[in-house]
């Protein structure tokens, strides 16, 4: 199969030839049957490490099924996202195990899910109890770290948990971080009101990432020191940031980009389950009331200014990163491809358009100033999983 377009890192127009699941050749010759065109960008498949659900389907919902999980893939592929980490947020153990087990079953039964799901992300329940850092997570299910419970989660997931977000200030958290990190799972700091000293201790214990840095935080903090500065300054920590323009104002996004550097950042959508639906008011599974999806993609608790999740995918987040920071298109793509691959230690397989790598690609049209990628096709392991009409 052939794909034609401009490589995002060099702007060179090429034909990418695939053979099965791999990229077999990259050359300048035209191919009459190629998908794309000289005005189309070819990038590694957009890779999002934080996706809570989409299209009205929540990965921890009681009525979740394998069929619904596979349906989420079609929603994501339309946005150019070919790879992602399904994320199960704070809930009862029963609901979390149910969701993780179904996600694992989907990977076993569906080639599409198996190819697109690059490990699972568990966000909570071992997070801060207090308002602000807890965000929209249900207080009733927030609790201290439990190693035995984590093992039950991982067993249900078939060993596929790749990222685990927690608040390091909780009782027993440091020992828990050491144990989890020793299994190869990325421990991420999030929904935390920890002291700077505890952030340092968490890093020393094995934490490697900050989950949606700048969010899941107090509305007001000491000017300095505080846990946001501490995580920005920690060279050992990767940072996930939400570039929707709502979770982080443009000036903050730009400052985080400059402080952390593109080499240690992953752009994430953190989309909620109602992302992709028509604007309106929807029921909430957080127990905090109804959520309102606005026409601009913002999600808030209905009738309030408070955020209740994200509604914009990375096909909007990538252009936002270019508009709001010093990042080029190539830089933004790196933060949604090779960086998450490096974070998870799979950069030898995915994350760049190179011969021998997995043929997972995003093809799109985009010009400077455009607010959204015009997705042409999404390719996962050599299969065209979405193609625009």
C-alpha positions, 0 to 999 in steps of 0.5 A: 500500500502507498501513501503520498504526502509531506513528511512533517519533519522535513516537508519533503514530499514522499511516497511511504510504501508499506508491506503488511504491518511495517513501513517497507520504503520511503521514496520520492517516486509518485504512485498512482494508487497512493492515498494522500497527495502532495498537499497532505502531511504524513505524520506518525499516528497521533498517540494520546496517553489519556483517553477516558472514553468518547462518543458517549462511551465511558471506559469504566461504565457499568454498561460497557461492552466489548462492542462499545469499546471497539466503537470508540476506536472508530471515533478516535480514528476519525480524529487522526488518533491511531494509538492511545491509552484507554483510561479508567478513572477513580471508581469502586474496585468492582467498576474498575476491574469490570472496565479493565477486564473488558478492555483486555477482552477487547484486545483479545477479540478485536484486531482494531483494539489490539492494534490501537490500545497501547497499554491502559492508564489508571487514573486514581483512585489513590488521589487527593481527597480535598476539593481542587486537586481531586477535580471531578473524581468522586470523593466516595471512591478516593482511597489510600494506595493498596498493593493487593488491589493494584495487583487485582487491577493488573490481573484484570487488565491482563498485564496491560496497565502501562500508566498509573496516576496517584497522589504521592501524599497519600499514606503508603504512597511512596512504598507503593510507587517503588513497588509499581515502578519496579513492575515497569508501570509508569507512575505518574503524579496527578490530582495531588496537593503534595508538598514540594518535598513530597514531590521530590520523594515521589521522584526518588521512589520512581515516579516518572510523569506528571498527569495533566500538569497544572490541572487537578490542582488548587485554584490558588497556591502559594506563589512559591514554592508549590507542587507545580513549580516542583514538577516543572523543575524535575528533569526526571518527570515527563509531563502530560499537558492538555492543549485545549485552551481551557485547561491551561490558558495560552500563556500558561501552555507557552510557559510550560512548553518553554520550561519543560521543553518539547523533549519531556512533554506529551500532549494529551486530550484527556477527552471525557466520554461525551467528547464527540457528541452534539453540544448539550447537557449530559448525565455525569458518572462522577456523582457531581451533577450534570456536565455541559458540552459547549459548542467550542468543545469545553466541558463544564459542570452544568450551570457553573464555570468549573471544568468537568473534563475535556471535549477536544481531541488532539486534531485540535490540540496540535494546532493549539500547541502551534498557535499558543507556544513556540512549537512548530508543527513538527514539534507538536507532532513529536509531542504526540508521537515519538514522545509518548512512545519514548515514555512507554519504552516502545520507540523502537516500534512506533512514533516515527515514519521510518523504514522498519517501523510499524506502519501507523500513520496520520495523514492530514491537511493543515496550514498555519492558522488553521484551528483543526487538522483536516484528517485525510486518513488514519493508518494502524499497523498497515491497515487504513482504519479511517479515510475521509470521503 
